[in-house]
């Protein structure tokens, strides 16, 4: 793979993996992990009217789901490590 191909493959696999999330999980991951200015747990707890701890739990579970989906995608493509 060239660097550009590798970067495109990474982006494609990440986008595929994010599709396993529901709307709330996706919003939390995008605003907490994929944003240049991450949203705080407090801001999200107010938005969703749930505790900061519950937001944190949803975030952890969502990241686990994305990791599992990425691993499946890598296995499907016979990729050892990216």
Order of alpha helices (4+ residues) and beta strands (2+ residues): alpha-alpha-alpha-alpha
